[in-house]
């Protein structure tokens, strides 16, 4: 089907170890392009050996900053993902939705905790 694309993680990053935010960014770019074209995206985790939230934050979490949640739900699906990795994905998605609902809140909290740009 021309309006559907299967993204095989291992084929794109050429590895079953999905732990870096840089590799996640590669996946994000492919997903983002397909979603922008209105395509249904199926992400295959077939062959993934190790997966981190840093990878998923970049690959999937940041989609919520560019696309409406309903659109993502209607266009994006995941296959061949380990049960434990699905738990990590759910945490990443929940965190991303909260962040993109009110990013200023998170920026204010970070400044309070870390200090502002002036070193205060």
VENRAQUI-V359335 format. One record per backbone hydrogen bond with DSSP energy under -1.0 kcal/mol. NH is the residue of the N-H (numbers start at 1). CO is the residue of the C=O. If there is no record, write none. Layout:
nh->[NH;NH]
co->[CO;CO]
//
This chain:
nh->[4;5;7;9;12;13;14;18;24;25;26;27;28;29;30;31;32;33;34;35;36;37;38;39;40;41;42;43;44;45;48;49;50;52;56;57;58;59;60;61;62;63;64;65;66;67;72;73;74;75;76;77;79;86;87;88;89;90;91;92;93;94;95;96;97;98;99;100;101;102;106;107;108;109;110;111;112;113;114;115;119]
co->[1;40;42;44;8;9;10;50;20;21;22;23;24;25;26;27;28;29;30;31;32;33;35;34;3;75;5;77;7;79;45;16;16;18;52;53;54;55;56;56;57;60;61;62;63;63;68;69;70;71;72;41;43;82;83;84;85;86;87;88;89;90;91;92;93;94;95;96;97;98;102;103;104;105;106;107;108;109;110;111;116]
//
